[in-house]
Amino acid sequence: MEMNRQRIIMIGATLGTVAVTAFLMQSGRSAPRPEASAAAMTAASAAPLPAPVPVKAKPAPVLNEVVIVAAVTAPIVEEEPAPVVIVGNDLPRPPSDMLTPVLPSTSIDLHDRVAVTSEPSADPIVEEPRRNQFGLTCGPILSAAGADAAGNAMVHLTLTAPCHGDEQVTVRHGDLAFSARLDPLGTLTAEVPALSRQARFTVTFADETETTTQADLPGAGQIERVALVHRGETGLQIHALEFGADYGDGGHVWAEASRDADEAALMGGGFLTVLGDPTLDQPYMAQVYSYPSGTRDIGGVIRLSVEAEVTAFNCDTEVQGRVIEPGPSGEAVTVEMTVAIPDCSAIGEYLVLKNLLRDLRIASN
């Protein structure tokens, strides 16, 4: 503002000077010298006065025009406008919603907030499956196929575990259990009697990992089954005397005369399935006696017993086991047992455990 005022004063002074000069130039006279003025006054007083000459009125000087000319002729330098500086409270305020801080919810812990805000990886890491020395994936894969065509309610188990070759495993079906060894390629097959229609099987490896499968056996309710499970060399056995047979007869079914399902179907009797590998370290062993209903036209009674042979491995000790048999409602019932074996002077003899298993009463067709 101070600079602008100086420019206005200078321009005004210039305009004033131009106005006066123009006025004097328009009157056509110059300022008289002092000596000339005195002589002129004396001569004028002596000479007669001439007749007055009418003088035309002179127009008043138009200062506005002079101002305009001066304004045009004087160069005006335009200056850049001074920057506007806003200080303190003159600053514009942002919208009110921008002034409110957004705080993270206190109900989410740090781990969850990091998980939410972390950007997912563009290329997720995919772990390659473990393989054995032959390049086969470790698996394991367990499958179960039910075979009901012959009315035997048997399950064909297949285990593939290439990274567990030659390993000892335990197979369980409810309270039924037996031990087996995989071949060098890690495979195992077994025929296992189903104790229920929805037969579930679990295989446990040495490192405690497990794999499971299930099979549906609609015909499982049409077959009578009892099972004995023990561990190690106990000498425990199931004996079945079918329809009045005596020991050593054709109707005597046990581990030394087990029959198979096909033979039993031809003879109209039952069969015994022995599960487990006795050469393994403290293996689970199982024996399952199966009698398909409706295989005989004449009914009768099958006498069942658990016997313990006295051997050099079990004499003068206590052995343990469990029996599994159908209960009153048809569900399998398990009974644990402990048997005191006579001293080693009785090696070769048999200890008969009566009334541990109920006899099977078979109705005729």
C-alpha positions as CSV (number, residue, x, y, z in Angstrom):
1,M,0.0,0.0,0.0
2,E,2.8,2.4,0.8
3,M,4.4,1.8,-2.7
4,N,1.0,2.4,-4.4
5,R,0.5,5.7,-2.6
6,Q,3.9,6.9,-3.7
7,R,3.1,6.0,-7.3
8,I,-0.2,7.9,-7.0
9,I,1.5,11.0,-5.6
10,M,4.2,11.0,-8.3
11,I,1.6,10.6,-11.0
12,G,-0.5,13.4,-9.5
13,A,2.5,15.7,-9.3
14,T,3.3,15.0,-12.9
15,L,-0.2,15.6,-14.0
16,G,-0.3,18.9,-12.1
17,T,2.8,20.1,-13.8
18,V,1.5,19.2,-17.2
19,A,-1.8,21.0,-16.4
20,V,-0.1,24.2,-15.5
21,T,2.2,24.1,-18.5
22,A,-0.7,23.5,-20.8
23,F,-2.6,26.4,-19.4
24,L,0.2,28.8,-19.9
25,M,0.8,27.5,-23.4
26,Q,-2.9,28.0,-24.3
27,S,-2.8,31.7,-23.1
28,G,-0.1,32.4,-25.7
29,R,2.0,34.5,-23.3
30,S,5.2,34.1,-21.5
31,A,6.2,35.7,-18.2
32,P,7.6,39.4,-18.8
33,R,11.0,40.4,-17.5
34,P,10.9,43.0,-14.7
35,E,12.6,45.8,-16.7
36,A,10.3,45.5,-19.7
37,S,7.4,45.6,-17.4
38,A,8.3,48.9,-15.9
39,A,8.9,50.6,-19.3
40,A,5.7,49.2,-20.7
41,M,3.8,50.6,-17.8
42,T,5.3,54.1,-18.2
43,A,4.6,54.1,-22.0
44,A,1.1,52.9,-21.4
45,S,0.5,55.7,-19.0
46,A,1.6,58.3,-21.6
47,A,-0.1,56.9,-24.7
48,P,-3.8,57.1,-25.1
49,L,-5.7,54.1,-24.4
50,P,-6.7,52.1,-27.5
51,A,-10.2,51.1,-28.0
52,P,-10.9,48.0,-26.1
53,V,-10.7,45.0,-28.3
54,P,-13.3,42.4,-27.5
55,V,-11.6,39.4,-26.1
56,K,-13.2,36.0,-26.7
57,A,-13.7,33.9,-23.6
58,K,-11.2,31.2,-23.4
59,P,-12.3,27.8,-22.5
60,A,-11.2,26.6,-19.1
61,P,-8.5,24.0,-19.3
62,V,-9.9,20.4,-19.2
63,L,-7.6,18.9,-16.7
64,N,-9.3,15.5,-17.0
65,E,-8.1,15.3,-20.6
66,V,-4.6,16.3,-19.5
67,V,-4.7,13.7,-16.8
68,I,-5.8,11.1,-19.4
69,V,-2.9,12.1,-21.7
70,A,-0.5,12.1,-18.9
71,A,-1.8,8.7,-17.7
72,V,-1.4,7.4,-21.2
73,T,2.0,8.8,-21.8
74,A,3.4,7.7,-18.4
75,P,4.3,4.0,-18.5
76,I,2.6,2.1,-15.7
77,V,4.5,-1.0,-14.6
78,E,2.1,-3.7,-13.2
79,E,3.5,-5.5,-10.3
80,E,2.9,-9.1,-9.3
81,P,0.3,-9.3,-6.6
82,A,1.7,-10.0,-3.2
83,P,1.1,-13.5,-2.0
84,V,-1.7,-14.0,0.4
85,V,-0.4,-15.2,3.7
86,I,-2.9,-16.7,6.1
87,V,-1.8,-16.8,9.7
88,G,-3.2,-18.5,12.8
89,N,-7.0,-18.8,12.9
90,D,-7.5,-17.6,9.3
91,L,-6.6,-21.2,8.1
92,P,-9.6,-23.0,6.6
93,R,-10.8,-25.9,8.7
94,P,-11.2,-29.4,7.2
95,P,-14.5,-31.2,7.4
96,S,-15.6,-32.3,10.8
97,D,-15.6,-36.0,10.0
98,M,-11.9,-35.7,9.1
99,L,-11.1,-34.3,12.5
100,T,-12.4,-37.4,14.3
101,P,-9.7,-40.0,14.8
102,V,-10.5,-43.5,13.8
103,L,-9.3,-45.9,16.5
104,P,-9.1,-49.7,16.2
105,S,-11.7,-51.7,18.0
106,T,-10.5,-52.7,21.5
107,S,-12.5,-56.0,21.1
108,I,-10.0,-57.3,18.5
109,D,-6.6,-58.3,19.9
110,L,-3.3,-57.5,18.2
111,H,-3.0,-60.9,16.5
112,D,-6.5,-60.5,14.8
113,R,-5.7,-56.9,13.7
114,V,-2.5,-58.0,12.1
115,A,-4.3,-60.9,10.4
116,V,-7.0,-58.5,9.1
117,T,-4.6,-55.8,7.9
118,S,-2.0,-58.2,6.4
119,E,-2.2,-58.5,2.7
120,P,-2.5,-62.1,1.4
121,S,0.4,-63.4,-0.4
122,A,0.1,-63.2,-4.1
123,D,1.7,-66.6,-4.5
124,P,0.5,-68.9,-1.6
125,I,3.1,-71.5,-0.5
126,V,1.9,-75.0,-1.4
127,E,3.7,-77.7,0.5
128,E,4.8,-80.6,-1.6
129,P,3.5,-84.0,-0.3
130,R,6.1,-86.1,1.5
131,R,7.5,-89.0,-0.6
132,N,9.4,-92.1,0.2
133,Q,12.7,-93.2,-1.4
134,F,10.9,-94.5,-4.4
135,G,9.2,-91.2,-5.1
136,L,5.7,-92.4,-3.9
137,T,3.6,-90.0,-1.8
138,C,3.5,-91.1,1.8
139,G,-0.3,-91.1,2.2
140,P,-1.5,-93.1,4.1
141,I,-4.6,-94.2,2.4
142,L,-7.0,-96.7,4.1
143,S,-10.0,-98.1,2.3
144,A,-12.7,-100.6,3.3
145,A,-14.9,-102.7,0.9
146,G,-17.8,-104.6,2.4
147,A,-18.5,-108.1,1.1
148,D,-22.1,-109.1,1.8
149,A,-22.8,-111.2,-1.2
150,A,-22.1,-114.5,0.7
151,G,-23.9,-113.2,3.8
152,N,-20.6,-113.2,5.8
153,A,-20.4,-109.5,6.5
154,M,-16.6,-109.4,6.0
155,V,-14.7,-106.2,5.2
156,H,-11.7,-106.1,2.9
157,L,-9.2,-103.6,4.3
158,T,-6.5,-102.1,2.1
159,L,-3.8,-99.8,3.6
160,T,-1.3,-97.9,1.5
161,A,1.5,-96.1,3.4
162,P,4.7,-95.9,1.3
163,C,6.6,-94.0,4.1
164,H,5.9,-96.8,6.6
165,G,7.3,-99.8,4.9
166,D,8.0,-102.8,7.2
167,E,6.3,-100.9,10.1
168,Q,4.1,-102.5,12.8
169,V,0.6,-101.1,13.0
170,T,-2.5,-101.7,15.1
171,V,-5.9,-102.1,13.4
172,R,-9.0,-101.4,15.5
173,H,-12.7,-102.0,14.9
174,G,-14.5,-100.9,18.1
175,D,-13.0,-103.0,20.9
176,L,-11.6,-105.5,18.4
177,A,-7.9,-105.0,17.8
178,F,-5.0,-106.8,16.1
179,S,-1.4,-106.0,15.1
180,A,0.1,-106.4,11.6
181,R,3.3,-105.6,9.7
182,L,3.3,-103.6,6.4
183,D,5.3,-105.0,3.5
184,P,8.4,-103.1,2.3
185,L,6.3,-100.9,0.1
186,G,4.0,-100.0,3.0
187,T,0.9,-101.9,2.0
188,L,-1.4,-104.2,4.0
189,T,-4.6,-106.2,3.1
190,A,-6.8,-108.0,5.6
191,E,-10.2,-109.6,5.8
192,V,-11.9,-108.5,9.0
193,P,-15.3,-109.6,10.3
194,A,-17.7,-106.7,10.9
195,L,-19.2,-106.5,14.3
196,S,-21.8,-103.9,13.4
197,R,-23.5,-102.6,10.3
198,Q,-21.6,-99.2,10.3
199,A,-18.1,-100.7,10.6
200,R,-15.5,-98.1,11.4
201,F,-11.8,-99.0,11.2
202,T,-8.7,-97.2,12.5
203,V,-5.1,-97.9,11.8
204,T,-2.5,-96.5,14.3
205,F,1.2,-96.2,13.2
206,A,4.3,-96.4,15.4
207,D,4.5,-92.6,15.6
208,E,0.8,-92.5,16.9
209,T,-0.6,-91.0,13.7
210,E,-3.9,-92.6,12.6
211,T,-6.0,-93.1,9.5
212,T,-9.7,-94.2,9.4
213,T,-12.3,-95.6,7.1
214,Q,-15.8,-96.9,7.2
215,A,-17.9,-99.6,5.5
216,D,-21.6,-100.2,5.5
217,L,-22.6,-103.8,6.0
218,P,-26.4,-104.3,5.9
219,G,-26.0,-108.0,6.5
220,A,-24.1,-107.7,9.7
221,G,-27.2,-108.1,11.7
222,Q,-27.8,-111.5,10.1
223,I,-24.7,-113.1,11.6
224,E,-23.8,-114.2,15.1
225,R,-20.3,-113.2,16.2
226,V,-18.2,-113.5,19.3
227,A,-14.6,-112.3,19.6
228,L,-11.6,-112.8,21.9
229,V,-8.8,-110.2,22.1
230,H,-5.5,-110.5,23.9
231,R,-1.9,-109.2,23.7
232,G,1.2,-111.3,23.5
233,E,1.6,-115.0,24.3
234,T,-1.4,-115.6,26.6
235,G,-2.5,-119.0,25.3
236,L,-6.1,-117.8,25.2
237,Q,-8.4,-119.5,22.6
238,I,-12.0,-119.6,21.6
239,H,-13.6,-123.1,21.2
240,A,-17.0,-123.7,19.5
241,L,-18.7,-127.1,19.8
242,E,-21.5,-126.9,17.2
243,F,-24.8,-128.9,17.7
244,G,-23.5,-131.6,20.1
245,A,-20.1,-132.0,18.6
246,D,-17.2,-133.1,20.9
247,Y,-13.5,-132.1,20.9
248,G,-11.8,-133.3,17.8
249,D,-15.1,-133.8,15.9
250,G,-16.0,-132.1,12.6
251,G,-18.2,-129.6,14.5
252,H,-15.3,-128.5,16.8
253,V,-14.1,-125.1,15.5
254,W,-11.0,-123.5,17.0
255,A,-7.6,-122.1,15.9
256,E,-6.3,-125.5,14.8
257,A,-9.5,-126.2,12.8
258,S,-10.8,-122.8,11.9
259,R,-12.5,-123.4,8.5
260,D,-13.1,-120.5,6.1
261,A,-16.3,-118.9,5.1
262,D,-16.8,-121.0,2.0
263,E,-16.2,-124.3,3.8
264,A,-18.5,-123.2,6.6
265,A,-21.3,-122.4,4.1
266,L,-21.0,-125.9,2.6
267,M,-21.1,-127.6,6.0
268,G,-23.8,-125.4,7.4
269,G,-21.7,-124.3,10.3
270,G,-19.5,-121.4,11.5
271,F,-15.9,-120.4,10.9
272,L,-13.1,-118.8,12.9
273,T,-11.0,-115.8,11.8
274,V,-7.6,-115.4,13.4
275,L,-6.2,-111.9,13.2
276,G,-2.7,-110.6,14.2
277,D,0.9,-111.5,13.6
278,P,2.4,-113.5,16.6
279,T,5.9,-112.8,15.5
280,L,5.7,-109.1,16.3
281,D,6.6,-107.4,19.6
282,Q,3.7,-107.7,22.1
283,P,1.1,-107.9,19.3
284,Y,-2.6,-107.6,19.7
285,M,-4.2,-110.9,18.6
286,A,-7.9,-111.6,17.9
287,Q,-10.1,-114.6,17.2
288,V,-13.6,-114.1,15.9
289,Y,-16.1,-116.9,15.6
290,S,-18.9,-116.3,13.1
291,Y,-22.1,-118.2,12.5
292,P,-24.3,-117.0,9.6
293,S,-28.0,-117.3,10.5
294,G,-30.2,-119.4,8.3
295,T,-27.6,-121.9,7.2
296,R,-29.3,-124.9,8.8
297,D,-32.7,-126.3,8.5
298,I,-32.5,-127.8,12.0
299,G,-31.8,-125.6,15.0
300,G,-29.6,-126.3,17.9
301,V,-27.0,-125.0,20.4
302,I,-23.4,-123.9,19.8
303,R,-21.4,-124.2,23.0
304,L,-18.8,-121.5,23.3
305,S,-15.9,-121.4,25.8
306,V,-12.6,-119.5,26.3
307,E,-9.7,-121.8,27.2
308,A,-6.1,-121.1,28.1
309,E,-3.3,-123.5,27.2
310,V,-0.5,-123.6,29.7
311,T,2.8,-122.9,27.9
312,A,6.3,-122.0,28.8
313,F,5.5,-118.4,28.0
314,N,2.5,-118.0,30.3
315,C,2.9,-120.6,33.1
316,D,2.7,-119.3,36.6
317,T,1.6,-115.8,35.4
318,E,-1.6,-113.8,35.0
319,V,-2.8,-113.2,31.5
320,Q,-5.4,-110.6,30.4
321,G,-7.9,-110.4,27.6
322,R,-11.3,-109.3,26.6
323,V,-14.3,-111.0,25.1
324,I,-16.9,-109.3,22.8
325,E,-20.3,-110.8,22.3
326,P,-23.8,-109.7,21.4
327,G,-25.8,-108.2,24.2
328,P,-29.5,-108.6,24.9
329,S,-30.3,-105.6,22.6
330,G,-28.0,-106.9,19.9
331,E,-25.3,-104.4,20.6
332,A,-21.8,-105.7,21.2
333,V,-20.8,-106.1,24.9
334,T,-17.2,-106.2,26.0
335,V,-16.0,-108.0,29.2
336,E,-12.4,-107.6,30.4
337,M,-10.8,-110.6,32.1
338,T,-7.7,-111.6,34.0
339,V,-6.7,-115.3,34.3
340,A,-4.2,-116.9,36.7
341,I,-2.3,-119.6,34.8
342,P,-1.1,-122.6,36.8
343,D,2.6,-123.2,37.5
344,C,4.9,-124.6,34.9
345,S,4.3,-128.2,36.0
346,A,1.0,-128.0,34.1
347,I,2.5,-127.1,30.7
348,G,0.5,-128.7,27.9
349,E,-2.8,-128.7,29.9
350,Y,-5.8,-126.5,29.2
351,L,-7.6,-124.2,31.6
352,V,-11.3,-124.0,30.6
353,L,-13.1,-120.8,31.5
354,K,-16.8,-121.8,31.6
355,N,-19.7,-119.4,31.5
356,L,-17.5,-116.5,30.2
357,L,-19.3,-116.7,26.8
358,R,-23.0,-117.4,26.5
359,D,-23.9,-120.3,24.2
360,L,-25.5,-119.5,20.9
361,R,-29.0,-120.9,20.4
362,I,-29.7,-121.2,16.7
363,A,-33.3,-121.3,15.5
364,S,-34.2,-123.5,12.5
365,N,-35.4,-122.0,9.2
